[in-house]
Amino acid sequence: MSEGDKEQVIEDCRELTDTIYDGLDLAGEIRAIDAQGLGDTLLLWDDARLVGFAACHVGAGTEAGSGACYIKFGAIQPGNNAGENFERLLDACEALAATLGAQLLTAGANIGRHEAYRALLARGFRTDIQGVTMHRSNDPGYSQPGVYVIDDWR
C-alpha cells in the first residue's frame, strides 16, 4: 500500500472510531505496527466503506509473545450489521493468526460491551485476567451495549 493510501486508511479508521467515541484515535498504534513490523492491521470493508479493523501484534518481540496473535484493538462500525461484521472481523483475525503460525489468539473485551463479550465467549475465548475501568464522572466511554470493540487489557 502506498504511503498516501496508508494515510487514507488511517483517516478512515479514525472516522470509524470517532463514531464510537469522540476523539478515539488509533493512528499511533496502526503506524507503530506497520513501521516496527509488529504484526498487521486488518481492514474489513463493505463495498467501498470501512466497517471494521483490527490492530494485531503477532509473535516474539511483540505484545503477543511467541506463538501468539494479540488483537490489541479492534472496532466495528455501529449499526444494523455490527454483530455480523464483528464475526467477520474475528474470522479474519483467526485467519491471520493461522497464516502467521500463531497457535493462540488473544483479545480483551469489557463486559460492558455485552454483545462483543458474548461473541468472544461463544468462540471459546476465556477470561485470563480481570480488570476494573474507572471513568471520570462515571462516563461509560465506549463500554456500552451495541458497541463491538476489542481493546488492550494488559
N, C-alpha and C positions, 0 to 999 in steps of 0.2 A: 504494500500500500504506500502511495506517495506521502510525503510529509503533509501536503495540503489535504489529502484525503483523511489522514490520521487526525488532523486538527478538526476537520468537519465532523468526524465520528465522535471525537471528544466533546464537541459542542452539542451533538445530538444526545449523547449520554447526559450531559449537564442539563439539557432541557427536560429529559425524561425524569431525572432525579428531582428537579425543581418542581415538577408536578406532584411529587410525593411529599416533599418537604422543602419549603422555600429556602434556598441557599445551599442545599445539599449538593456537593460537587466532588466527584471522584477523579477529576482530571489529574491530580498529582499521583494518585495510585496507578492509574492507567498508564501514564507516562513512565513511571518507575518500572512497572512490569515490562514494558517494551524496551526501555533503554538498558536495563540491567539483565534482561533475559531471564526473568524470574518465572515465567510461565506464559500465559496468554490471556487476552480479553476476548471472550466470546460475545458475538453480536447476534441478536435474534430479530429478524426482520419480518414484517407483514407487508408484502409488496415493497414499496419504497420507503416505508416508515419503520424506524427503530422502535420495537416494542419491549425490548429487554436486553440486558447484558450481564455478564458475569466476569469479574476480575479474579483470575485464578493464579495461585502460586503452585508450582509443581516441582517436586524433587529436592534433593540435597542442596543445601546452601540457600534455601528459601524458608519462608514461614511454614510451609507444608511439611518439610522434613523428608528424609529419604523414603522413597516408595509411596509417597502420598501426593494427593492433589487437594489443595485447600481453596475453597471458594471464599476469598477474603471479602468480597462484596458482590451481591447480585441484586438486580431490581427488575421489576416488570411494570410496564405502563398500566396504571389503574384503569379499570373499565370492565366491560362485559366479558372479554375473553381472558382476563388476567389469570384465572386458575389454569386454563388450558395452556396459556403461554408459559406459566411457571413450570408446568410439567415438561414442556418442550425445552425450556432452558436447562432443567435438571438432566434431561436426556443428553443434551449437548455436553454438559459438564461430565457426565459419566463416560461419554464417548471420548472426550479429551483425555480423561484420566487413563482409560484403556489404551488409547493410541500412544500415550507417552510412557506406558508401562507402570503406572501407579496402581498399587493394589488396594489403596484406601482413598476414599473421597470424604472429606470433612467439610462441614458448614456450620455456621452459627445462626440461630434464629431466636428472637424474643417471643415468648409465649403470648404476648400481647398482639402478635400478628397471627391469630389463631389459624387461619387457613394455610399460611405458609408453614407454620409449625406442624400442623397435622399432615400436610403433604409430605414433609420430610419423614415423619414417623411412619407413614404408610409405605415409604420406600425402604424402610429398615434402618434409618438413621436413629441413633440412640444418644441420650444425654451423656456427655463426658464431663463437662463442668457446668456449674450453675452460677449465675451472677445476678446482681441486682443493679438496675439502672436508676439513677436519680436525675430528675429534670427540674430545673428552676420553675417555680410557680406550678409545679405538678403538670407541666405540659407533656402530653403523651408522645410528642415528637412524631416519628413515623411508625411507632409501635401501636397500630390501630387495626381493627378488623378491616379486611378488604385490601390491605397493603401486603404485597408479596415482595419482601426484601430479605436477603441473607446478608448478615454483617459480621464484622470481626468481633469475636468474644474472647480473644486471647489476651 
